[in-house]
């Protein structure tokens, strides 16, 4: 009799992320790569939008830095490496379950808008793809395990991004 082999799905974690990089380091690398690609000869320049860029960077910094400071102020470990004893559900977390990541993506988008570069405009898309693949599933599994029904209600009410 032939036995069937069942593959188990292993949820990705920050520890299995590419090169072990955490999201801020990944964002900086993508920003640098986009800027370097922008400098290549023959790279097209789209319409530069400095006002939109400034608004995107400003909002992104407010979200990312404000969310990080909120964690630090109340003594919670920063995602994705830890889960504290409290679930943040207000402030930026009342609008998005991932305001730090969304804020970083907005900063990257602002840089792309300032440069007018197709390569730089890909950075936030790649960043969100990496975060969605390697960090969000791990974090959400940890939050569900730690906070149970409270997390389920929050996740149902507040969108992942916006």
MARSEDREN-809187 format. One line per field, with one value per residue: residue number from 1; residue in three letters; x, y, z of N, C-alpha, C in turn. Coordinates in nm, 3 decimals, m for minus. Layout:
% residues N
n NUM_... .
res ala_... .
n.X X_... .
n.Y Y_... .
n.Z Z_... .
ca.X X_... .
ca.Y Y_... .
ca.Z Z_... .
c.X X_... .
c.Y Y_... .
c.Z Z_... .
END
This chain:
% residues 162
n 1_2_3_4_5_6_7_8_9_10_11_12_13_14_15_16_17_18_19_20_21_22_23_24_25_26_27_28_29_30_31_32_33_34_35_36_37_38_39_40_41_42_43_44_45_46_47_48_49_50_51_52_53_54_55_56_57_58_59_60_61_62_63_64_65_66_67_68_69_70_71_72_73_74_75_76_77_78_79_80_81_82_83_84_85_86_87_88_89_90_91_92_93_94_95_96_97_98_99_100_101_102_103_104_105_106_107_108_109_110_111_112_113_114_115_116_117_118_119_120_121_122_123_124_125_126_127_128_129_130_131_132_133_134_135_136_137_138_139_140_141_142_143_144_145_146_147_148_149_150_151_152_153_154_155_156_157_158_159_160_161_162 .
res unk_unk_unk_unk_unk_unk_unk_unk_unk_unk_unk_unk_unk_unk_unk_unk_unk_unk_unk_unk_unk_unk_unk_unk_unk_unk_unk_unk_unk_unk_unk_unk_unk_unk_unk_unk_unk_unk_unk_unk_unk_unk_unk_unk_unk_unk_unk_unk_unk_unk_unk_unk_unk_unk_unk_unk_unk_unk_unk_unk_unk_unk_unk_unk_unk_unk_unk_unk_unk_unk_unk_unk_unk_unk_unk_unk_unk_unk_unk_unk_unk_unk_unk_unk_unk_unk_unk_unk_unk_unk_unk_unk_unk_unk_unk_unk_unk_unk_unk_unk_unk_unk_unk_unk_unk_unk_unk_unk_unk_unk_unk_unk_unk_unk_unk_unk_unk_unk_unk_unk_unk_unk_unk_unk_unk_unk_unk_unk_unk_unk_unk_unk_unk_unk_unk_unk_unk_unk_unk_unk_unk_unk_unk_unk_unk_unk_unk_unk_unk_unk_unk_unk_unk_unk_unk_unk_unk_unk_unk_unk_unk_unk .
n.X 0.084_0.056_0.187_0.070_0.233_0.224_0.272_0.384_0.293_0.505_0.493_0.619_0.878_1.022_1.279_1.339_1.347_1.464_1.809_1.794_1.708_1.550_1.245_1.300_1.573_1.556_1.394_1.565_1.766_1.621_1.549_1.801_1.880_1.681_1.743_2.004_1.952_1.803_1.998_2.119_2.232_2.005_1.779_1.442_1.280_1.004_0.724_0.807_0.691_0.696_0.540_0.348_0.530_0.648_0.425_0.365_0.602_0.598_0.354_0.407_0.635_0.520_0.336_0.501_0.711_0.561_0.407_0.606_0.720_0.502_0.483_0.727_0.688_0.493_0.619_0.620_0.746_0.897_0.737_0.877_0.960_0.858_0.583_0.378_0.211_m0.018_m0.261_m0.242_m0.488_m0.576_m0.523_m0.291_m0.319_m0.587_m0.663_m0.511_m0.372_m0.105_0.062_0.332_0.474_0.325_0.373_0.650_0.643_0.508_0.699_0.899_0.754_0.722_0.988_1.028_0.841_0.957_1.194_1.092_1.122_1.082_1.206_1.259_1.000_0.911_1.007_0.837_0.639_0.775_0.878_0.639_0.554_0.756_0.729_0.467_0.497_0.701_0.681_0.424_0.243_0.365_0.363_0.085_0.000_0.126_0.001_m0.266_m0.240_m0.161_m0.361_m0.611_m0.959_m0.989_m0.796_m0.903_m1.147_m1.048_m0.888_m1.087_m1.227_m1.043_m0.860_m0.584_m0.397_m0.507 .
n.Y m0.117_0.214_0.496_0.821_1.129_1.399_1.734_1.974_2.305_2.562_2.844_3.155_3.340_3.627_3.545_3.382_3.545_3.704_3.708_3.760_4.014_4.292_4.486_4.785_4.799_4.665_4.844_5.068_4.957_4.906_5.166_5.277_5.110_5.175_5.447_5.424_5.277_5.468_5.643_5.521_5.529_5.627_5.568_5.631_5.938_6.014_6.231_6.454_6.493_6.702_6.815_6.617_6.421_6.526_6.533_6.259_6.154_6.298_6.212_5.938_5.928_6.031_5.827_5.591_5.660_5.768_5.545_5.366_5.504_5.502_5.231_5.212_5.398_5.280_5.054_4.819_4.543_4.591_4.509_4.298_4.119_4.056_4.002_4.186_4.240_4.364_4.475_4.703_4.919_5.164_5.509_5.532_5.262_5.219_5.269_5.117_4.790_4.769_5.014_5.098_4.963_5.049_5.323_5.330_5.240_5.454_5.656_5.555_5.565_5.840_5.917_5.803_5.952_6.203_6.169_6.096_5.856_5.545_5.312_5.376_5.410_5.153_5.055_5.085_4.899_4.654_4.645_4.625_4.379_4.207_4.244_4.155_3.889_3.778_3.886_3.984_3.751_3.593_3.772_3.814_3.558_3.525_3.728_3.640_3.405_3.510_3.696_3.601_3.602_3.881_3.976_3.867_4.007_4.268_4.239_4.183_4.421_4.628_4.720_4.551_4.715_4.978 .
n.Z 0.000_m0.086_0.071_0.142_0.128_0.338_0.314_0.537_0.612_0.680_0.863_0.761_0.925_1.093_1.134_0.924_0.713_0.409_0.416_0.685_0.736_0.888_0.859_0.852_0.769_0.528_0.387_0.367_0.206_m0.029_m0.098_m0.150_m0.364_m0.554_m0.596_m0.699_m0.934_m1.062_m1.142_m1.355_m1.693_m1.945_m1.800_m1.765_m1.673_m1.496_m1.444_m1.194_m0.867_m0.637_m0.424_m0.366_m0.300_m0.067_0.103_0.117_0.233_0.476_0.598_0.607_0.777_1.010_1.069_1.092_1.276_1.486_1.561_1.639_1.855_2.026_2.098_2.235_2.442_2.605_2.677_2.520_2.325_2.006_1.697_1.446_1.638_1.889_2.118_2.321_2.638_2.581_2.348_2.096_1.985_1.914_1.806_1.540_1.500_1.502_1.250_1.076_1.076_1.050_1.081_1.104_0.901_0.681_0.696_0.644_0.380_0.262_0.292_0.123_m0.118_m0.140_m0.182_m0.434_m0.581_m0.560_m0.701_m0.944_m1.066_m1.225_m1.127_m0.856_m0.774_m0.760_m0.524_m0.282_m0.344_m0.367_m0.108_0.050_m0.046_0.047_0.326_0.358_0.292_0.460_0.721_0.821_0.830_1.034_1.253_1.283_1.347_1.595_1.741_1.735_1.883_2.128_2.202_2.129_2.106_2.128_1.948_1.711_1.685_1.656_1.421_1.239_1.235_1.174_0.889_0.723_0.588_0.488 .
ca.X 0.000_0.134_0.154_0.077_0.316_0.159_0.366_0.335_0.323_0.574_0.469_0.744_0.901_1.129_1.407_1.363_1.340_1.586_1.929_1.765_1.688_1.425_1.185_1.367_1.695_1.510_1.347_1.683_1.832_1.538_1.561_1.933_1.877_1.600_1.819_2.114_1.894_1.760_2.116_2.167_2.209_1.886_1.664_1.347_1.234_0.863_0.691_0.842_0.580_0.756_0.440_0.297_0.640_0.660_0.308_0.382_0.709_0.553_0.255_0.476_0.717_0.429_0.282_0.604_0.779_0.460_0.371_0.722_0.729_0.391_0.528_0.833_0.634_0.420_0.704_0.596_0.853_0.861_0.721_0.815_1.035_0.797_0.445_0.369_0.096_m0.128_m0.287_m0.271_m0.601_m0.617_m0.424_m0.272_m0.364_m0.730_m0.682_m0.437_m0.306_0.039_0.099_0.477_0.510_0.259_0.447_0.776_0.609_0.477_0.827_0.959_0.676_0.757_1.120_1.006_0.773_1.052_1.288_1.022_1.189_1.008_1.277_1.236_0.858_0.889_1.054_0.732_0.567_0.862_0.882_0.515_0.553_0.845_0.666_0.348_0.538_0.788_0.661_0.285_0.183_0.425_0.312_m0.057_m0.014_0.165_m0.104_m0.384_m0.210_m0.150_m0.479_m0.732_m1.081_m0.966_m0.728_m0.997_m1.239_m0.969_m0.850_m1.209_m1.270_m0.940_m0.793_m0.441_m0.322_m0.595 .
ca.Y 0.000_0.336_0.599_0.958_1.218_1.527_1.842_2.071_2.443_2.632_2.987_3.230_3.423_3.724_3.477_3.318_3.650_3.707_3.760_3.795_4.159_4.343_4.581_4.914_4.777_4.630_4.968_5.148_4.891_4.929_5.308_5.293_5.043_5.258_5.568_5.384_5.244_5.596_5.708_5.449_5.598_5.584_5.546_5.740_6.018_6.049_6.359_6.468_6.552_6.735_6.837_6.485_6.352_6.579_6.486_6.115_6.136_6.350_6.120_5.812_5.945_6.045_5.694_5.496_5.706_5.779_5.410_5.311_5.573_5.456_5.104_5.237_5.472_5.193_4.941_4.697_4.512_4.628_4.400_4.166_4.027_4.022_4.036_4.231_4.198_4.455_4.492_4.842_4.923_5.302_5.589_5.481_5.123_5.219_5.285_5.013_4.696_4.776_5.151_5.117_4.918_5.139_5.449_5.312_5.233_5.590_5.728_5.506_5.619_5.981_5.926_5.774_6.067_6.314_6.140_6.074_5.739_5.418_5.217_5.415_5.390_5.011_5.023_5.055_4.777_4.542_4.645_4.569_4.237_4.138_4.249_4.069_3.749_3.729_3.942_3.995_3.624_3.556_3.862_3.791_3.430_3.551_3.809_3.554_3.314_3.585_3.776_3.525_3.667_4.025_3.996_3.835_4.121_4.380_4.208_4.191_4.560_4.719_4.659_4.526_4.831_5.095 .
ca.Z 0.000_m0.102_0.169_0.089_0.209_0.359_0.339_0.634_0.578_0.788_0.853_0.760_1.043_1.071_1.140_0.795_0.611_0.328_0.481_0.823_0.744_0.941_0.764_0.826_0.691_0.394_0.324_0.331_0.092_m0.148_m0.132_m0.212_m0.493_m0.644_m0.630_m0.788_m1.065_m1.120_m1.198_m1.474_m1.821_m2.018_m1.712_m1.788_m1.560_m1.507_m1.384_m1.052_m0.792_m0.507_m0.318_m0.330_m0.234_0.069_0.180_0.138_0.331_0.605_0.655_0.636_0.898_1.125_1.101_1.134_1.398_1.592_1.606_1.711_1.985_2.110_2.153_2.332_2.556_2.698_2.713_2.442_2.228_1.869_1.602_1.447_1.724_2.016_2.147_2.459_2.716_2.549_2.205_2.061_1.891_1.892_1.735_1.403_1.498_1.479_1.105_1.005_1.166_1.025_1.046_1.088_0.765_0.586_0.702_0.571_0.237_0.218_0.279_m0.001_m0.230_m0.149_m0.246_m0.575_m0.640_m0.567_m0.809_m1.071_m1.122_m1.220_m1.040_m0.717_m0.743_m0.732_m0.389_m0.184_m0.384_m0.328_0.039_0.103_m0.079_0.141_0.459_0.353_0.281_0.567_0.855_0.864_0.876_1.162_1.357_1.307_1.418_1.733_1.804_1.755_1.993_2.253_2.239_2.100_2.055_2.117_1.820_1.603_1.670_1.604_1.283_1.158_1.232_1.121_0.774_0.735_0.540_0.505 .
c.X 0.089_0.090_0.163_0.158_0.246_0.265_0.306_0.379_0.387_0.555_0.600_0.756_1.009_1.267_1.440_1.354_1.470_1.700_1.907_1.737_1.552_1.373_1.256_1.494_1.660_1.466_1.465_1.753_1.753_1.545_1.694_1.935_1.797_1.673_1.935_2.063_1.850_1.877_2.171_2.139_2.086_1.765_1.567_1.312_1.089_0.844_0.728_0.728_0.628_0.655_0.383_0.405_0.653_0.544_0.321_0.489_0.664_0.453_0.320_0.561_0.629_0.374_0.388_0.668_0.680_0.421_0.484_0.734_0.619_0.427_0.630_0.781_0.563_0.494_0.676_0.714_0.805_0.839_0.839_0.877_0.966_0.652_0.438_0.245_m0.028_m0.139_m0.321_m0.381_m0.648_m0.504_m0.413_m0.322_m0.515_m0.763_m0.621_m0.374_m0.154_0.086_0.249_0.519_0.448_0.330_0.579_0.749_0.575_0.603_0.897_0.886_0.709_0.893_1.108_0.938_0.867_1.151_1.220_1.074_1.103_1.074_1.252_1.090_0.823_0.926_0.941_0.653_0.646_0.866_0.756_0.503_0.639_0.782_0.546_0.386_0.610_0.755_0.516_0.226_0.236_0.367_0.166_m0.081_0.020_0.057_m0.230_m0.361_m0.209_m0.282_m0.612_m0.845_m1.064_m0.896_m0.823_m1.094_m1.167_m0.935_m0.970_m1.251_m1.171_m0.869_m0.642_m0.361_m0.401_m0.737 .
c.Y 0.124_0.440_0.736_1.043_1.352_1.631_1.935_2.210_2.509_2.781_3.062_3.313_3.525_3.658_3.403_3.419_3.652_3.777_3.800_3.943_4.193_4.452_4.715_4.900_4.742_4.755_5.055_5.090_4.915_5.074_5.334_5.229_5.124_5.383_5.536_5.349_5.371_5.665_5.639_5.530_5.540_5.556_5.661_5.813_6.054_6.188_6.358_6.542_6.589_6.757_6.704_6.405_6.397_6.533_6.338_6.087_6.183_6.258_5.988_5.820_5.956_5.909_5.603_5.536_5.717_5.643_5.348_5.374_5.528_5.323_5.127_5.305_5.382_5.063_4.812_4.671_4.546_4.504_4.402_4.070_3.991_4.065_4.073_4.178_4.282_4.470_4.637_4.846_5.065_5.380_5.539_5.338_5.111_5.231_5.171_4.920_4.703_4.917_5.175_5.078_5.010_5.273_5.440_5.308_5.371_5.675_5.684_5.561_5.767_6.003_5.900_5.889_6.186_6.295_6.131_5.951_5.614_5.317_5.249_5.396_5.243_4.975_4.999_4.929_4.653_4.532_4.582_4.420_4.156_4.132_4.155_3.921_3.698_3.779_3.938_3.860_3.580_3.641_3.834_3.658_3.449_3.629_3.726_3.459_3.387_3.648_3.714_3.606_3.818_4.057_3.971_3.950_4.242_4.358_4.216_4.338_4.653_4.652_4.644_4.650_4.959_5.059 .
c.Z 0.000_0.002_0.104_0.185_0.219_0.393_0.443_0.591_0.699_0.767_0.855_0.887_1.011_1.070_1.011_0.681_0.531_0.402_0.626_0.843_0.802_0.848_0.747_0.742_0.546_0.319_0.281_0.210_m0.037_m0.193_m0.203_m0.351_m0.595_m0.688_m0.724_m0.928_m1.139_m1.191_m1.323_m1.600_m1.891_m1.931_m1.730_m1.659_m1.587_m1.448_m1.236_m0.983_m0.652_m0.395_m0.272_m0.257_m0.089_0.158_0.213_0.244_0.470_0.673_0.693_0.762_1.022_1.167_1.161_1.267_1.514_1.648_1.687_1.850_2.081_2.175_2.264_2.458_2.656_2.727_2.640_2.348_2.087_1.784_1.507_1.549_1.854_2.026_2.294_2.528_2.685_2.398_2.179_1.956_1.864_1.826_1.592_1.391_1.489_1.330_1.026_1.107_1.153_0.993_1.034_0.947_0.660_0.582_0.626_0.421_0.182_0.204_0.150_m0.124_m0.249_m0.215_m0.396_m0.647_m0.655_m0.682_m0.946_m1.142_m1.112_m1.126_m0.893_m0.678_m0.719_m0.589_m0.289_m0.217_m0.341_m0.175_0.097_0.070_0.016_0.280_0.464_0.354_0.406_0.707_0.903_0.907_1.013_1.275_1.389_1.377_1.567_1.807_1.831_1.873_2.127_2.298_2.199_2.039_2.040_1.985_1.703_1.579_1.608_1.456_1.190_1.137_1.159_1.004_0.795_0.696_0.559_0.473 .
END
